[in-house]
Amino acid sequence: MSKVHGCFLLILWLAAPPTTVATAQVDVNDIAEGYVKLVLEVGLYDADYVDAYFGPPEWEPDDNVWQEELPAARLRARADELLGQLTKIDHRRAKGIEALRRDYLKKQLRSVRGKIDLLADVKMSFDEESRILFDAVAPAWDPDRYQSILDELDKLLPGDGDLYWRFNEYRIQFTIPRDKLEDVLKNAIAAHRGPVQKRIALPADEDAEMAFVFGRPWAAALTYQGDGFSLVEVNSSVPFGVADVVRIARHEIYPGHHTHLSLLDQRLGKDRGWMEFSILPLYSPLALVSEGLAEYGHYDLFDDKERLRFERSVLLPLVGVDPNQAEVYDRIMQLKSALDGAVVEAARRYLDGKMDAAQTEEWLRRYSLAGPGAEMGLMQFIEEHRSYIINYTVGRQLVKDYIGRHGGATDPAKRWEVFQTLLTTPRTPSGLASGR
């Protein structure tokens, strides 16, 4: 979750037509400004849509712009107009990062148009919705793959009986005491900032502040507020284990959302003046890429030995667990994360009307091993944010495949290099899938 900023003008000219009429021109920065203003106006009709904005205050719509009934036709026409202007830019003049920028604006504008349709009650399937909003579709459900993960967990977990209860009882021993949670989180964040700073040039004066909240459908969420500063909200209503603390440090801050969004702000917003990075629509291709980078940064970027060393030497002693359990615990939690696709399938079946709420909760317990009460939080997230749920698993896989194709699968230095490139350039899910 995030924001971004900018203010420089770049003009792209079309070749002169074979007439005496004055040369036509398209200013990509005008398109970017129109995109930002359109997102802000659409946000008047969904309070969650604009996750963050820190562009010019005068671009925000006046109070009298809001109408009791969504002006869908006018908003669609504006989106189509901006998309049409993009097609007038000579693609031969858009190279490298400029081409990435144009593709980014096109996919973001298509997503805004899709959001307008959803607000106007245009009916879409789960996959149709995710394709138009996030530029991606989750893979089909593979029951054999998930059963093999459950079978491996069954062998690793101690005791006999139902796998669901054995897993949830096992992880209780790794729970961080409430009175230690803030110190442990700060310790984990500081421990990850150093390694990231050695490999990635972070913006000067970047910082992330932590606040504790209650009753949210997520464990933690970050809002980037501009100028290298982020606010991380941690849901104190849920218990946190050792793996959860590491996830917050990596996914939300270093090298996840905070790192990504502060770099986009610096490199594209401030350095290049690209105003489209002054806003983050929550339901957009950028959100999928951002979640994908954050998930990859948590699970795949660091060396396994580096992760285990931190858990063994710092975190497990804090909760009074034998550090020699680190390898087994880490493997169990890695397998648990591999079940996240089951949550996506639950959302797809529920939102497409193929399962009711009770069946969906049972599915979440069976296939994702969601802890007692956690299935209700997941249901709340699915009902509020719908196909957003694909962003974590699909985003991570797209980033992982892209970095692997560019030499990062076996070379750690190359892995960090390509990861930094993705952090600092405009990217779309379909662009990652095609290797651009």
C-alpha positions in Angstrom: 0.0 0.0 0.0 1.5 3.3 -1.0 2.0 6.7 -2.7 4.4 8.5 -5.2 5.3 12.0 -6.4 6.6 14.2 -9.4 6.5 17.4 -11.5 8.6 17.6 -14.7 7.4 17.9 -18.3 8.5 15.7 -21.2 7.0 16.4 -24.7 6.8 13.7 -27.4 6.0 15.0 -30.9 4.2 13.1 -33.7 5.7 13.2 -37.1 4.2 16.0 -39.3 1.3 14.8 -41.4 1.6 15.2 -45.2 -0.5 18.4 -45.2 -0.1 22.0 -44.4 -2.0 21.6 -41.1 0.1 22.5 -37.9 2.1 19.6 -36.4 0.0 17.4 -34.0 1.5 16.8 -30.7 0.8 14.6 -27.7 2.3 15.4 -24.3 2.6 12.3 -22.2 2.7 14.4 -19.1 -0.8 15.8 -19.9 -2.0 12.2 -20.1 -0.4 11.4 -16.8 -2.1 14.5 -15.2 -5.4 13.4 -16.7 -4.9 9.9 -15.3 -4.2 11.2 -11.8 -7.3 13.5 -11.8 -9.4 10.6 -13.2 -8.3 8.3 -10.4 -9.0 11.0 -7.8 -12.6 11.5 -9.1 -13.3 7.8 -9.3 -12.1 7.6 -5.7 -15.0 9.8 -4.7 -17.3 6.8 -5.3 -15.1 4.2 -3.4 -13.3 5.3 -0.2 -10.8 2.5 -0.5 -9.8 3.1 -4.1 -7.2 5.8 -3.7 -4.7 4.3 -1.3 -2.5 7.3 -1.2 -2.0 10.6 -3.0 0.5 13.4 -2.5 0.5 15.3 -5.7 -0.7 18.9 -6.2 -3.6 19.7 -3.9 -5.2 21.7 -6.6 -5.7 18.5 -8.7 -8.0 17.1 -6.1 -11.7 17.4 -7.2 -13.9 20.0 -5.6 -16.6 18.9 -3.2 -19.3 19.8 -5.7 -17.9 17.3 -8.3 -19.4 14.4 -6.4 -22.8 13.3 -7.7 -25.3 11.1 -5.9 -25.3 8.8 -8.9 -22.0 7.6 -10.5 -21.4 9.6 -13.7 -20.2 6.3 -15.4 -20.6 7.4 -19.0 -18.6 10.6 -18.5 -15.9 8.9 -16.5 -15.6 6.1 -19.1 -15.4 8.6 -21.9 -12.5 10.4 -20.1 -10.7 7.1 -19.7 -11.2 6.2 -23.3 -10.0 9.7 -24.3 -6.8 9.3 -22.4 -6.2 5.9 -23.8 -6.8 7.2 -27.3 -4.2 10.0 -26.7 -1.7 7.3 -25.7 -2.0 5.6 -29.0 -1.1 8.8 -30.8 2.4 8.7 -29.3 4.9 7.5 -31.9 6.1 4.1 -30.5 9.4 4.5 -32.3 10.2 7.5 -30.1 9.4 5.6 -26.9 12.4 3.5 -26.0 13.6 1.8 -22.8 12.1 3.3 -19.7 9.9 5.6 -21.8 8.3 2.6 -23.4 7.8 1.1 -20.0 6.1 4.3 -18.9 3.7 4.3 -21.8 2.8 0.6 -21.1 2.3 1.4 -17.4 0.0 4.3 -18.2 -2.0 2.2 -20.6 -2.5 -0.7 -18.2 -3.3 1.7 -15.3 -5.9 3.5 -17.4 -7.5 0.3 -18.5 -7.7 -0.7 -14.9 -9.4 2.6 -14.0 -11.9 2.0 -16.7 -12.6 -1.5 -15.3 -13.1 0.0 -11.9 -15.7 2.4 -13.3 -17.5 -0.5 -14.8 -17.5 -2.4 -11.5 -18.8 0.7 -9.7 -21.6 0.9 -12.3 -22.5 -2.8 -11.4 -21.2 -4.3 -14.6 -21.1 -8.0 -13.8 -17.8 -9.8 -14.1 -16.5 -13.2 -13.1 -13.6 -13.3 -10.6 -11.1 -13.9 -13.4 -12.6 -11.1 -15.6 -12.3 -8.7 -12.7 -8.7 -9.6 -11.9 -7.7 -9.3 -15.5 -9.2 -5.8 -16.0 -8.1 -4.5 -12.5 -4.7 -6.1 -12.1 -3.7 -7.2 -15.6 -3.4 -10.8 -14.5 -5.4 -14.0 -13.9 -4.6 -16.6 -11.2 -3.8 -20.1 -12.5 -6.3 -22.9 -12.4 -6.7 -24.8 -9.1 -4.4 -28.0 -9.0 -5.7 -30.3 -6.3 -2.8 -32.7 -6.6 -0.2 -30.0 -6.0 -2.0 -28.8 -2.8 -2.5 -32.3 -1.5 1.2 -33.0 -1.9 2.0 -30.0 0.2 -0.4 -31.1 2.9 1.1 -34.6 2.8 4.6 -33.2 3.4 3.3 -31.1 6.3 1.7 -34.2 7.7 5.1 -35.9 7.8 6.9 -33.0 9.3 4.5 -32.0 12.1 4.7 -33.9 15.4 1.9 -36.0 16.8 -1.1 -37.8 15.3 -4.6 -36.9 14.3 -6.1 -34.1 12.3 -3.5 -32.1 10.3 -5.3 -28.8 10.9 -5.1 -29.0 14.6 -1.6 -30.3 14.7 -0.3 -27.4 12.6 -2.1 -24.8 14.6 -1.0 -26.2 17.9 2.6 -26.5 16.6 2.9 -22.9 15.7 1.6 -21.7 19.1 5.0 -22.3 20.6 6.5 -19.8 18.2 4.1 -16.9 19.2 5.7 -13.6 20.2 4.5 -12.4 23.7 2.4 -9.3 23.4 4.7 -7.3 25.7 7.7 -8.1 23.5 6.1 -7.7 20.0 7.1 -4.1 19.4 10.7 -4.6 20.4 10.9 -7.8 18.3 9.5 -6.0 15.3 11.9 -3.1 15.6 14.8 -5.6 16.0 13.7 -7.5 12.8 13.3 -4.3 10.8 16.7 -3.0 11.8 18.3 -6.3 11.0 16.9 -6.3 7.5 17.6 -2.6 6.7 21.4 -3.2 6.9 21.6 -6.0 4.3 19.2 -4.1 1.9 21.1 -0.9 2.3 24.4 -2.6 1.3 22.8 -3.8 -2.0 20.3 -1.1 -2.9 20.8 2.6 -2.9 18.0 3.7 -0.6 16.7 7.3 -0.8 18.3 9.7 1.8 16.3 10.2 5.0 13.9 7.3 4.2 12.1 6.0 7.3 9.1 3.9 8.4 7.1 4.4 11.5 5.0 1.7 13.2 1.5 2.1 14.7 -0.7 -0.6 16.4 -4.3 -0.9 15.4 -7.2 -3.4 16.2 -9.9 -5.3 14.3 -8.5 -5.2 10.8 -8.8 -8.0 8.2 -5.0 -8.1 7.7 -2.0 -8.6 9.9 -0.1 -5.5 8.8 -0.4 -2.8 6.1 1.9 0.0 4.9 0.9 3.4 3.5 3.6 5.3 1.8 3.2 9.0 2.6 5.8 10.6 0.3 9.4 11.9 0.7 10.7 8.5 1.8 8.3 8.1 4.7 5.9 5.2 5.4 3.4 4.3 8.1 3.2 0.6 9.0 0.0 -0.4 10.8 0.2 -3.6 12.8 -3.0 -5.4 13.8 -2.7 -6.1 17.5 -5.9 -8.2 17.4 -4.1 -11.3 16.0 -1.2 -13.3 17.5 2.2 -13.0 15.7 4.6 -15.8 15.3 8.3 -15.7 14.5 7.6 -16.1 10.8 5.0 -13.3 10.9 7.5 -10.9 12.4 10.1 -11.6 9.6 7.3 -11.2 7.0 6.4 -7.8 8.3 10.0 -6.6 8.3 10.6 -7.9 4.7 7.2 -7.6 3.0 6.2 -4.3 4.3 9.5 -2.5 4.7 13.0 -3.9 3.7 13.0 -4.8 0.8 9.3 -4.7 0.3 6.6 -1.9 -0.1 8.5 0.9 1.7 11.6 0.3 -0.3 9.8 -0.1 -3.6 7.5 3.0 -3.2 10.2 5.3 -1.8 12.4 4.4 -4.8 9.6 5.0 -7.3 9.0 8.3 -5.6 12.6 9.3 -5.8 13.6 7.9 -9.2 10.4 8.4 -11.2 8.5 11.0 -9.3 11.2 13.5 -8.1 14.0 12.8 -10.5 11.9 12.5 -13.7 8.8 14.4 -12.7 6.4 11.6 -13.7 3.2 12.7 -12.0 1.4 9.3 -12.4 3.5 8.2 -9.5 1.9 10.7 -7.2 -1.0 8.4 -6.7 -1.7 4.7 -5.9 -5.0 3.2 -6.9 -5.4 0.3 -4.6 -7.0 -1.9 -7.3 -4.5 -1.5 -10.1 -1.6 -3.3 -11.9 0.9 -1.4 -9.8 -0.6 -3.0 -6.7 0.0 -6.5 -8.1 3.6 -5.7 -9.0 4.2 -4.1 -5.6 2.8 -7.1 -3.7 4.8 -9.4 -6.0 8.0 -7.6 -5.3 7.2 -7.6 -1.5 6.5 -11.3 -1.5 9.6 -12.1 -3.6 11.6 -9.9 -1.2 10.4 -11.9 1.7 10.5 -15.5 0.4 13.1 -15.6 -2.4 15.6 -12.7 -2.3 17.6 -13.5 0.7 20.0 -16.5 1.1 18.4 -19.3 3.1 21.3 -19.4 5.5 21.0 -15.7 6.2 17.4 -16.1 7.1 17.9 -19.1 9.3 20.9 -17.5 11.1 18.6 -14.5 12.1 15.8 -16.8 13.3 18.2 -19.1 15.2 20.3 -16.4 16.8 17.8 -13.6 17.5 14.1 -14.6 17.2 13.8 -18.1 18.6 15.6 -17.3 21.8 13.2 -14.4 22.4 10.3 -16.8 22.5 12.1 -19.4 24.5 12.3 -22.0 21.7 15.3 -24.2 21.1 17.2 -22.6 18.2 17.9 -26.1 16.8 14.2 -26.2 15.7 14.9 -23.4 13.2 15.3 -25.6 10.1 12.2 -27.6 10.7 10.1 -24.6 11.7 11.3 -22.7 8.6 10.4 -25.6 6.3 7.0 -26.0 7.8 6.2 -22.2 7.4 7.5 -22.3 3.8 5.1 -25.1 3.0 2.3 -23.2 4.8 3.0 -20.2 2.5 2.8 -22.5 -0.5 -0.9 -23.1 0.5 -1.7 -19.4 -0.1 -3.1 -20.2 -3.6 -5.9 -22.1 -1.8 -7.1 -18.7 -0.5 -7.2 -17.4 -4.1 -9.3 -20.4 -5.2 -11.6 -20.0 -2.2 -12.2 -16.4 -3.2 -12.8 -17.3 -6.8 -15.3 -20.0 -6.0 -17.1 -17.8 -3.4 -17.3 -14.7 -5.5 -18.4 -16.7 -8.5 -21.2 -18.2 -6.5 -19.9 -21.7 -6.5 -19.5 -22.0 -2.7 -21.4 -20.3 0.1 -19.8 -18.7 3.1 -19.8 -21.8 5.2 -18.3 -23.9 2.4 -15.6 -21.3 1.8 -14.6 -21.2 5.5 -14.4 -24.9 5.5 -12.2 -24.8 2.4 -9.9 -22.3 4.0 -9.5 -24.5 7.0 -8.9 -27.6 4.9 -6.6 -26.3 2.2 -4.9 -23.3 3.7 -4.9 -24.4 7.4 -6.2 -21.0 8.4 -6.2 -20.9 12.2 -9.3 -20.8 14.4 -11.0 -17.5 13.7 -8.5 -16.6 10.9 -11.0 -17.9 8.3 -13.4 -15.1 9.3 -10.7 -12.5 8.8 -9.9 -14.0 5.4 -13.6 -13.9 4.5 -13.8 -10.3 5.5 -10.8 -9.5 3.3 -12.3 -11.4 0.3 -15.6 -9.6 0.6 -14.0 -6.2 1.0 -11.2 -6.5 -1.6 -12.4 -9.3 -3.8 -9.8 -10.3 -6.5 -7.1 -8.3 -4.8 -6.2 -11.6 -3.2 -4.4 -12.8 -6.4 -1.8 -10.1 -6.0 0.4 -12.0 -3.5 0.7 -15.4 -5.2 0.5 -14.3 -8.8 2.7 -11.3 -8.2 5.4 -13.2 -6.5 5.4 -15.9 -9.3 5.7 -13.2 -12.0 8.6 -11.5 -10.3 10.3 -14.8 -9.6 10.0 -16.0 -13.2 11.2 -12.6 -14.5 14.3 -12.6 -12.3 15.0 -16.2 -13.1 14.9 -15.5 -16.8 17.3 -12.7 -16.3 20.0 -14.7 -14.5 18.9 -14.4 -10.9 17.8 -18.0 -10.3 21.3 -19.2 -9.4 23.4 -16.0 -9.1 22.6 -14.1 -5.8 24.4 -10.9 -7.0 22.4 -10.9 -10.3 19.2 -11.6 -8.3 19.7 -8.4 -6.3 20.6 -6.5 -9.4 17.5 -7.4 -11.4 15.3 -7.0 -8.3 16.6 -3.4 -7.9 15.8 -2.7 -11.6 12.2 -3.8 -11.0 12.0 -1.6 -7.9 13.0 1.5 -9.8 11.2 1.2 -13.1 7.6 1.3 -14.2 6.3 -2.3 -14.5 3.1 -4.1 -15.4 2.1 -7.7 -14.7 1.7 -8.5 -18.4 5.1 -6.8 -19.1 6.8 -9.0 -16.5 5.1 -12.1 -18.0 6.4 -11.3 -21.4 9.9 -10.5 -20.1 9.9 -6.8 -20.8 
